[in-house]
């Protein structure tokens, strides 16, 4: 076991992860790595609930608004950069913090990912163009043709993924780039890690969680989310902008919905997103869950005890 400790704070959106991470960083004298895939992009600030200037000044943060929406930034890229940054930070302090609600990106840090082939821009654009022209059904048929085993597995075990255009485009791209089934790249030996993870989850009763989300959306609108979305609207087809909080306002700009309906859609879709986040994080049996109102000093004491006893 390593004597480096990585405190990982997970949970649904608007639950209080940022406030806890800052308190922990100040106590342990360490840095914070953001693991929120939407907060990487400097053009998206209000709609992604990026920590405010006061919060950013309270502790050193990494991977906050460090990329552009025009860059092709994958979870694999993030894994390499995040692990390199952690290796550097562990030289100074054997406790570091990761915080975020993007389960896939948390997994990238904790476990690593299977090694996939490079996909050329030509293939990526071709798949996207065909999806835009022919719809989701094209991607489903294409995956069934190129990797029937994986398609059948998703149909049986994870049907929701078959309805996710971004994931489906990725599966088809890999098949086309490699001339091999997507499933042939899965379950490779994962990379070893030089830290012991301590995974802390924050949760609340569903009604409380949903009320917090609704309030946050209202605050975002008051802070200028509509104006931010208007600036981003000409680039609405970019991958980074296929996200809750922007898609709904793009529909408003396209006159597909009134502003009132768009705001309600943001709230509803964010609540659904939070539910999916919880489902994802609950799969990790090693996560220690706390109510969001738990005194932060009690959580600090709990973590300190784990470190001292290991």
C-alpha positions in Angstrom: 0.0 0.0 0.0 1.2 3.5 -0.8 1.6 6.2 1.8 0.1 8.7 -0.6 -3.6 9.3 0.1 -6.1 10.7 -2.5 -9.3 12.0 -1.0 -12.0 11.8 -3.6 -15.2 13.7 -3.1 -18.2 12.6 -5.1 -21.9 13.1 -5.2 -24.7 14.7 -7.3 -24.6 18.2 -8.6 -25.3 21.1 -6.1 -24.8 18.9 -3.1 -21.8 20.9 -1.6 -18.7 19.1 -2.9 -16.8 22.3 -3.6 -17.3 23.7 -0.1 -16.1 20.4 1.5 -13.1 20.1 -0.8 -11.9 23.6 0.1 -12.3 22.9 3.9 -10.3 19.7 3.4 -7.6 21.3 1.3 -7.1 24.0 3.9 -6.9 21.4 6.7 -4.4 19.1 4.9 -2.5 21.9 3.2 -3.0 20.4 -0.2 -4.4 21.1 -3.7 -7.7 20.3 -5.4 -8.0 18.5 -8.8 -11.4 19.2 -10.4 -12.9 16.1 -11.9 -15.9 17.8 -13.5 -15.7 17.4 -17.2 -17.8 20.5 -17.8 -15.6 22.8 -15.7 -12.6 22.2 -17.9 -13.8 24.7 -20.5 -12.9 28.4 -20.1 -15.9 29.5 -22.2 -18.4 27.8 -19.9 -18.4 29.4 -16.5 -21.9 30.1 -15.2 -23.7 27.0 -16.6 -21.0 24.6 -15.1 -21.0 26.2 -11.6 -17.3 26.8 -11.7 -16.0 27.8 -8.2 -16.2 31.6 -7.7 -13.1 33.8 -7.3 -13.3 33.6 -3.5 -13.4 29.8 -3.6 -10.6 29.5 -6.1 -8.5 31.8 -3.9 -9.2 29.7 -0.8 -7.3 26.7 -2.2 -5.1 25.9 -5.2 -7.3 24.3 -8.0 -6.2 22.4 -11.1 -8.2 21.5 -14.2 -10.6 24.4 -13.9 -11.2 26.3 -17.1 -7.9 25.1 -18.5 -9.2 24.0 -22.0 -11.2 25.5 -24.8 -14.4 24.1 -26.2 -12.6 24.1 -29.6 -10.1 21.5 -28.4 -10.7 17.8 -28.7 -10.2 16.7 -25.1 -10.9 13.1 -24.1 -11.2 11.3 -20.8 -7.9 9.5 -21.9 -6.2 12.9 -22.2 -7.5 13.9 -18.8 -6.2 10.6 -17.2 -2.7 11.2 -18.5 -2.6 14.9 -17.4 -4.3 14.3 -14.0 -2.0 11.4 -13.0 1.1 13.4 -14.0 -0.2 16.3 -11.9 -0.8 14.0 -8.9 2.7 12.5 -9.2 4.0 16.1 -9.0 1.8 17.1 -6.1 2.5 14.0 -4.1 6.2 15.1 -4.0 5.1 18.0 -1.8 2.3 16.5 0.2 1.2 12.9 0.6 -2.5 13.9 0.8 -4.3 15.4 -2.2 -7.9 15.9 -3.2 -10.0 15.2 -6.2 -13.6 16.5 -6.4 -16.2 16.2 -9.1 -19.4 14.7 -10.3 -18.2 13.1 -13.6 -18.1 9.4 -12.7 -16.2 8.5 -15.9 -13.4 11.0 -15.1 -13.2 9.9 -11.4 -12.8 6.3 -12.7 -10.0 7.5 -15.0 -8.0 8.7 -12.0 -8.8 5.8 -9.7 -8.5 2.9 -12.1 -7.3 4.0 -15.5 -8.9 3.1 -18.8 -8.5 0.6 -21.5 -6.2 1.7 -24.3 -8.1 2.7 -27.4 -6.7 3.5 -30.9 -6.4 7.1 -32.1 -9.4 8.2 -34.2 -8.7 10.6 -37.1 -10.7 13.8 -37.5 -11.9 12.5 -40.8 -13.5 9.5 -39.3 -14.9 11.5 -36.4 -16.5 14.1 -38.7 -17.8 11.4 -41.0 -19.6 9.6 -38.1 -21.0 12.9 -36.8 -22.3 14.0 -40.2 -24.0 10.6 -40.7 -25.6 10.8 -37.3 -26.9 14.3 -38.0 -28.2 13.2 -41.3 -29.7 9.8 -40.4 -30.2 10.0 -36.6 -29.5 7.8 -33.6 -30.9 4.7 -35.4 -28.0 4.8 -37.8 -25.4 4.6 -35.0 -27.3 1.7 -33.4 -27.4 -0.2 -36.7 -23.8 0.6 -37.4 -22.6 -0.7 -34.0 -24.7 -3.8 -34.4 -23.0 -4.4 -37.7 -19.4 -3.7 -36.5 -19.6 -5.2 -33.0 -22.8 -7.3 -32.5 -21.5 -8.7 -29.2 -21.2 -5.3 -27.6 -24.4 -4.1 -29.1 -26.2 -7.2 -27.7 -24.6 -6.6 -24.3 -25.8 -3.0 -24.1 -29.2 -4.0 -25.3 -29.4 -6.5 -22.4 -27.5 -4.8 -19.6 -27.3 -1.0 -20.3 -30.0 0.0 -22.7 -29.7 3.7 -21.8 -26.3 3.9 -23.4 -27.8 2.9 -26.7 -29.8 6.2 -26.5 -26.7 8.3 -25.9 -25.5 9.8 -29.2 -22.0 10.8 -27.8 -21.3 7.3 -26.5 -22.6 5.6 -29.6 -20.6 7.8 -31.9 -17.5 6.9 -29.9 -18.1 3.2 -30.2 -18.6 3.4 -34.0 -15.5 5.7 -34.4 -13.3 3.2 -32.6 -14.6 0.3 -34.7 -14.0 2.2 -37.9 -10.6 3.5 -36.9 -9.2 0.1 -35.8 -11.2 -2.3 -38.0 -11.8 -4.2 -34.8 -14.8 -4.6 -32.5 -15.1 -2.0 -29.8 -15.4 -4.7 -27.2 -12.0 -6.1 -28.1 -10.4 -3.1 -26.4 -12.3 -3.6 -23.1 -11.1 -5.2 -19.9 -7.4 -4.7 -20.5 -5.1 -4.7 -17.6 -5.5 -1.4 -15.7 -2.7 0.8 -14.7 -1.4 0.6 -11.1 -1.7 3.7 -8.9 0.7 5.1 -6.4 -1.9 6.3 -3.9 -4.6 4.9 -1.5 -8.0 6.3 -2.4 -10.4 7.5 0.3 -13.7 8.1 -1.4 -16.2 10.3 0.4 -19.8 10.7 -1.0 -22.2 13.5 -0.1 -26.0 12.8 -0.4 -29.3 14.2 0.7 -32.9 13.1 0.6 -34.2 13.3 -3.0 -36.6 16.2 -2.3 -33.8 18.3 -0.7 -31.4 17.5 -3.5 -34.0 18.5 -6.2 -34.8 21.8 -4.4 -31.1 22.6 -4.2 -30.8 22.0 -8.0 -33.8 24.2 -8.7 -32.4 27.0 -6.6 -29.0 26.7 -8.3 -30.6 27.0 -11.8 -32.4 30.2 -10.7 -29.1 31.6 -9.4 -27.4 30.8 -12.7 -30.1 32.6 -14.6 -29.7 35.6 -12.4 -25.9 35.5 -12.8 -26.2 35.7 -16.6 -26.5 32.1 -18.0 -28.8 33.3 -20.8 -26.1 35.8 -22.0 -23.4 33.2 -21.7 -25.4 30.7 -23.7 -26.1 33.4 -26.4 -22.3 33.9 -26.9 -21.8 30.1 -27.3 -24.9 29.6 -29.5 -23.0 29.9 -32.8 -20.9 26.8 -31.8 -23.8 24.8 -30.4 -22.8 21.7 -32.4 -19.5 21.3 -30.5 -19.2 18.3 -28.2 -18.4 20.4 -25.1 -21.8 22.2 -25.5 -23.9 19.1 -25.7 -24.7 19.5 -22.0 -27.5 20.4 -19.7 -28.0 24.1 -19.1 -26.9 25.1 -22.6 -28.9 22.7 -24.9 -32.2 23.9 -23.5 -31.3 27.6 -24.0 -30.2 26.8 -27.6 -33.7 25.4 -28.1 -35.0 28.7 -26.9 -32.8 30.6 -29.3 -34.1 28.2 -32.1 -37.6 29.1 -31.1 -38.4 25.5 -30.2 -39.3 26.5 -26.6 -40.2 29.6 -24.6 -37.7 30.9 -22.1 -39.9 29.7 -19.2 -40.1 26.2 -20.6 -36.4 26.1 -21.3 -35.6 27.0 -17.7 -37.9 24.3 -16.5 -36.3 21.9 -18.8 -32.8 22.8 -17.4 -34.1 22.0 -13.9 -35.7 18.8 -14.9 -32.7 17.5 -16.9 -30.3 18.5 -14.1 -32.4 16.5 -11.6 -32.3 13.6 -14.0 -28.5 14.0 -14.3 -28.1 14.1 -10.5 -30.1 10.9 -10.2 -27.8 9.2 -12.8 -24.7 10.5 -10.9 -25.9 8.9 -7.7 -26.6 5.6 -9.4 -23.1 5.7 -10.8 -21.3 6.5 -7.6 -23.4 4.1 -5.5 -21.9 1.2 -7.5 -18.6 1.8 -5.8 -18.9 -0.2 -2.5 -15.8 1.5 -1.0 -17.4 4.9 -1.0 -18.2 6.3 2.5 -21.4 8.3 2.4 -22.2 11.3 4.5 -25.3 13.5 4.7 -24.6 16.8 3.1 -25.3 18.6 6.4 -22.6 16.6 8.3 -20.2 18.9 10.1 -17.1 19.2 7.9 -14.8 18.8 11.0 -16.4 15.4 11.6 -15.5 14.3 8.0 -12.0 15.6 8.6 -11.7 13.6 11.8 -13.0 10.5 10.0 -10.4 10.8 7.1 -7.6 11.6 9.5 -8.4 8.4 11.5 -8.3 6.3 8.3 -4.9 7.8 7.4 -3.4 7.2 10.9 -4.8 3.6 11.1 -3.5 2.5 7.7 
